[in-house]
Amino acid sequence: MEYLIPQNIRKSKLKKYIQKLLLLASLITVGITCPTKVISQPLSQSKINEVNLNSNKSFITKAVERIGAAVVTIDTQRYVKKRKFPRNSSIFLDPYFERFFGLDLPNDNRPRIEQSQGSGFIFADGLVMTNAHVVNGSDKVIVGLTNGKKLDAKLVGQDFFTDLAVLKIEGKGPWPKAKLGNSTKIKVGDWAIAVGNPFGLENTVTLGIISNLNRNVTQLGIYDKKLELIQTDAAINPGNSGGPLLNSEGEVIGINTLIRSGPGAGLSFAIPINKAKEIAYQLLQNGKVIHPMIGISLIEENNSERNDNVVKVGYVVPNSPAEKSGIKINDILIKVGNKDIETASDVIDQISKNGINKQISILLKRKNKFIKLKVIPTDITNLK
């Protein structure tokens, strides 16, 4: 039996059928005409991955990248001339007469060139900071840049007592410059990154922490320097001397200067950058540095009764301003200038700020008596 569909019903079904065909056709068309949207999806994802890759750089990598180009190698040459005869001898030998007379001088008596190497960093236009011991006694200094260029440099000035030197590169910039930080803001436990070029190996990096601050070099058995150093366990290798010590932001907070060898090895020391900037400025302005001193060594002792430090006089230089004013061994320093004394650094800072040839008041305690004195500091070079 055949069922007949009413005409109005057949027309509505036909209309729906045609709408479905049109919808299907439009979807196929979109897929054919817009394939790039489907293909481009993985490309945009790769860019995202690339950004994520860059953002995953360690703080060490970022810090070194910020300063890397400003770290330089310093090659020094010193001409050593020796004579076979004493200086008062009337016979003077040059290479021509040696050959003529058939003389054969020992190798250690022949003129020769001694070479050594250290590190440094550019801190201003063509100006390099390094250690004084890196360039001391050199006849020629060559600065090597990370781009392979080697340029002559001249010594602007050096300060033996703080082991700092400033060089001027003979050439035209522009120069990469290291960003200088603030060494008063660092704390024990902060990250420390040592950068240098030991043995000419560019941008060798070691990592550690700040182990101690204001470490007096007399505690290390060094008595001919005037330094309070940053102590770190970041390894400073031979040739790293003069290179920068960085914080986690890539700012210079110190200049690598000493390594402790033998018992207690693994300790490294750096000159605080604030002190280095002060010394560098004086070298640039005057070619030398004035170090106000009164002629005493200091000892810090812990007072268990008051639970604080006591700063005592450990030694008085004969004929020094301190001796002339009446300061004696074992005197306890209570006040220097307007500063109450808590550490040896307080004494050094106050005398340094006072300058030379100008009186400074010192309040000290001797046994149970308080004594007030006036002392006129002099430059350290006047103390013998």
C-alpha positions in Angstrom: 0.0 0.0 0.0 1.4 3.3 -1.0 1.2 6.3 1.3 0.9 9.7 -0.4 2.8 12.6 1.3 0.8 15.8 1.2 2.4 18.4 -1.1 3.0 21.0 1.5 5.0 18.5 3.6 7.2 17.4 0.6 8.1 21.0 -0.1 9.2 21.7 3.5 11.4 18.6 3.6 13.0 19.5 0.3 13.7 23.0 1.6 15.5 21.6 4.7 17.5 19.1 2.5 18.7 22.0 0.2 19.7 24.0 3.3 21.8 21.1 4.6 23.6 20.7 1.2 24.4 24.5 1.2 25.8 24.3 4.7 28.0 21.3 3.9 29.3 23.0 0.7 30.2 26.2 2.7 32.2 24.2 5.2 34.2 22.4 2.5 34.8 25.8 0.8 36.1 27.3 4.0 38.5 24.3 4.5 39.9 24.7 1.0 40.2 28.5 0.9 41.7 28.9 4.4 44.3 26.2 4.9 47.0 28.7 6.1 45.2 29.1 9.4 45.6 25.4 10.1 49.3 25.3 9.0 50.2 28.5 10.8 49.2 27.2 14.2 52.4 25.2 14.8 54.6 28.2 13.6 53.0 30.6 16.1 53.6 27.9 18.8 57.3 27.7 17.9 57.6 31.4 18.4 56.1 31.0 21.8 58.5 28.3 22.6 61.4 30.5 21.5 60.3 33.3 23.8 60.0 30.8 26.7 63.5 29.5 25.9 65.0 33.0 26.2 63.1 33.7 29.4 64.5 30.5 30.9 68.1 31.8 30.9 69.7 31.7 34.3 70.5 34.9 36.1 74.2 34.0 35.8 73.9 33.9 32.0 72.1 37.2 31.9 74.6 38.8 34.3 77.6 37.7 32.2 76.0 38.8 29.0 75.5 42.3 30.4 79.2 42.7 31.2 81.0 40.2 29.0 82.2 42.6 26.3 83.6 45.0 28.9 85.9 42.4 30.5 89.5 42.7 29.0 92.7 40.7 29.1 95.8 42.7 30.2 99.1 41.5 28.9 102.2 43.1 30.3 105.8 43.1 29.3 108.9 44.0 31.4 112.3 44.3 29.9 115.0 42.8 32.1 118.6 43.8 31.4 121.4 42.2 33.2 125.2 42.7 33.0 127.9 40.2 33.1 130.1 42.7 35.0 129.3 44.9 37.9 127.9 48.4 37.2 131.2 50.0 38.3 133.1 48.0 35.7 134.7 49.9 32.9 133.8 47.2 30.5 130.4 47.3 28.8 129.3 44.5 26.6 126.7 44.7 23.9 125.7 41.8 21.6 128.1 42.9 18.8 131.2 42.8 21.1 129.9 39.5 22.5 130.0 37.9 19.1 133.3 39.7 18.2 135.2 38.4 21.2 133.4 35.0 21.2 131.9 35.6 24.6 128.9 33.5 25.6 126.9 35.0 28.4 124.7 32.7 30.6 121.1 32.8 29.6 120.0 34.3 32.8 122.3 37.2 32.2 121.0 38.0 28.7 118.5 40.8 28.2 115.0 39.2 28.2 111.3 40.1 28.2 109.2 38.9 31.2 105.5 38.6 30.3 102.5 38.2 32.6 98.8 38.4 32.3 95.8 39.6 34.2 92.2 40.9 33.8 90.4 44.2 34.0 87.2 45.9 32.8 86.2 49.0 31.0 84.3 51.4 33.4 84.3 54.6 31.3 85.4 55.8 27.8 88.6 53.9 27.2 89.4 53.6 30.9 90.2 50.3 32.5 90.2 49.3 36.2 92.6 46.5 37.3 94.9 45.6 40.1 98.1 47.5 40.7 100.1 44.3 41.0 99.0 43.2 37.5 100.7 46.2 35.8 103.3 47.1 38.4 106.8 47.5 36.9 105.6 47.0 33.3 107.3 48.7 30.4 104.4 47.8 28.0 100.7 47.1 28.6 98.4 45.6 25.9 94.6 45.4 26.4 92.8 42.6 24.6 89.1 43.0 23.8 86.6 40.2 23.4 86.3 41.0 19.6 89.9 40.0 19.2 91.5 43.5 19.0 94.6 44.2 21.0 95.4 47.8 21.8 98.3 49.5 23.6 97.4 51.1 26.9 99.2 53.6 29.2 99.1 53.7 33.0 97.1 56.6 34.3 98.0 55.9 37.9 98.3 53.1 40.5 97.9 52.9 44.2 100.0 50.3 45.9 98.2 50.5 49.2 94.8 49.6 47.8 96.2 47.5 44.9 94.3 49.5 42.3 95.3 50.8 38.9 93.7 52.7 36.1 94.7 52.3 32.4 93.8 54.4 29.3 93.4 52.5 26.1 95.1 54.1 23.1 92.4 54.0 20.5 88.9 55.2 19.6 85.6 53.9 20.8 82.8 53.4 21.2 83.7 51.2 24.2 81.6 48.6 26.0 81.2 49.6 29.6 80.6 47.7 32.7 77.8 48.9 35.0 79.1 49.7 38.5 76.9 48.7 41.4 76.9 49.7 45.1 79.0 47.6 47.4 77.4 49.0 50.5 74.1 47.3 49.6 75.6 43.7 49.4 75.0 41.3 52.2 76.6 38.0 53.4 74.8 35.2 51.5 74.2 37.2 48.3 75.3 35.6 45.0 78.8 36.5 43.7 79.9 35.9 40.1 83.6 36.2 39.4 84.5 36.9 35.7 88.0 37.1 34.3 90.3 35.9 31.5 92.7 33.4 33.2 95.5 32.3 30.9 93.7 34.3 28.1 90.6 32.2 28.3 87.9 34.9 27.7 85.0 35.3 30.1 85.7 32.5 32.5 82.9 32.5 35.0 82.8 31.1 38.6 79.9 31.3 41.0 79.7 31.6 44.8 78.3 33.7 47.5 79.4 36.7 49.6 81.1 35.0 52.6 82.1 38.1 54.6 82.3 41.8 54.3 84.9 44.3 55.5 87.6 41.7 55.9 90.7 43.5 57.1 93.8 42.3 55.3 95.8 42.3 58.5 93.8 39.2 59.4 95.3 37.5 56.4 98.8 38.5 57.5 99.1 41.3 55.0 100.5 44.5 56.6 101.7 46.6 53.6 98.2 47.2 52.2 95.3 49.4 53.3 92.3 47.2 52.3 89.0 46.0 53.6 87.9 43.3 51.3 84.8 41.4 50.2 85.3 37.7 50.9 83.7 35.1 48.6 83.9 31.4 47.8 83.7 32.1 44.1 86.9 30.7 42.7 89.4 33.4 41.5 91.9 31.7 39.3 95.4 32.8 38.3 94.9 35.6 35.7 91.6 36.6 37.2 93.2 39.4 39.2 91.7 42.7 38.3 88.5 41.2 36.8 85.1 42.1 38.1 83.0 40.5 40.8 79.3 40.8 40.0 76.0 40.7 41.8 73.1 38.7 40.4 72.1 41.7 38.3 75.4 41.8 36.4 76.6 45.0 38.2 80.3 45.2 39.4 80.5 45.1 43.2 84.2 44.4 43.5 87.5 43.8 41.8 89.1 40.3 42.2 92.4 40.7 43.9 93.5 37.9 46.3 93.4 34.2 46.6 94.1 32.3 49.8 96.4 29.3 49.0 97.6 26.5 51.3 95.5 26.0 54.5 92.2 27.6 54.1 92.4 27.5 50.3 89.1 28.3 48.6 88.8 31.8 50.0 88.9 34.6 47.5 88.9 38.4 48.1 87.8 41.5 46.1 88.1 45.2 46.5 84.7 46.8 47.1 83.7 48.8 44.0 82.8 51.9 46.1 86.3 52.1 47.4 87.7 51.4 43.9 85.6 54.3 42.4 87.0 56.6 45.0 90.6 55.6 44.4 90.1 55.7 40.6 88.7 59.2 40.8 91.8 60.4 42.7 94.1 58.7 40.2 92.4 60.4 37.3 92.5 63.8 39.0 95.9 63.8 40.7 97.7 60.7 39.4 98.1 59.6 43.1 96.1 58.8 46.2 96.4 60.4 49.6 95.9 58.0 52.6 95.4 59.9 55.9 96.9 57.8 58.7 97.8 58.5 62.4 100.2 55.5 62.7 98.4 52.8 64.8 97.3 49.3 64.2 93.9 48.2 65.5 92.6 45.1 67.3 88.9 44.2 67.6 87.9 42.4 70.8 84.5 41.2 71.9 83.4 42.5 75.2 81.3 39.7 76.8 80.1 41.9 79.6 78.5 44.5 77.3 78.1 42.0 74.4 79.7 44.4 71.9 83.1 45.0 70.2 86.0 46.9 71.6 88.6 48.5 69.4 92.0 48.7 70.9 95.4 50.0 69.8 97.7 47.1 69.0 100.8 49.0 67.9 102.0 52.6 67.6 104.4 53.6 64.9 107.4 55.4 66.3 107.5 59.2 65.6 104.0 59.1 64.2 101.2 61.5 64.8 99.6 59.0 67.2 102.8 58.7 69.3 103.3 62.5 69.3 99.7 63.0 70.6 100.2 60.5 73.4 98.3 57.4 72.2 99.6 54.2 73.7 99.2 50.4 73.1 96.1 48.9 74.6 94.2 52.2 74.6 90.5 51.7 73.8 89.1 54.0 71.2 85.7 55.3 72.2 85.1 58.1 69.8 86.9 59.5 66.7 85.6 62.8 65.4 81.8 62.6 66.0 81.6 58.9 65.5 81.1 56.4 68.3 83.6 53.5 67.6 82.2 50.0 67.2 84.6 48.5 64.6 88.0 49.1 63.3 86.4 50.3 60.0 84.8 53.2 61.9 88.2 54.5 62.9 89.6 54.1 59.4 86.6 55.8 57.8 86.7 58.8 60.2 90.4 59.4 59.7 90.1 59.1 55.9 87.2 61.6 55.8 89.1 64.0 58.0 92.1 64.2 55.6 95.7 65.2 56.3 97.1 68.3 58.0 93.8 68.9 59.9 93.2 68.0 63.6 90.7 65.3 64.6 89.5 64.7 68.1 89.9 61.2 69.6 88.3 60.0 72.9 90.0 57.0 74.3 89.9 54.9 77.5 93.1 54.0 79.3 92.5 51.7 82.2 89.6 53.5 84.0 90.3 57.0 82.7 88.8 58.7 79.7 91.3 60.8 77.7 90.6 63.3 75.0 93.3 64.0 72.4 93.9 66.0 69.2 95.7 64.3 66.4 96.8 65.6 63.0 96.8 62.7 60.4 99.5 62.5 57.8 99.8 60.7 54.4 100.8 57.0 54.8 103.9 57.6 52.8 105.3 59.8 55.6 105.1 56.9 58.1 108.3 54.8 58.4 
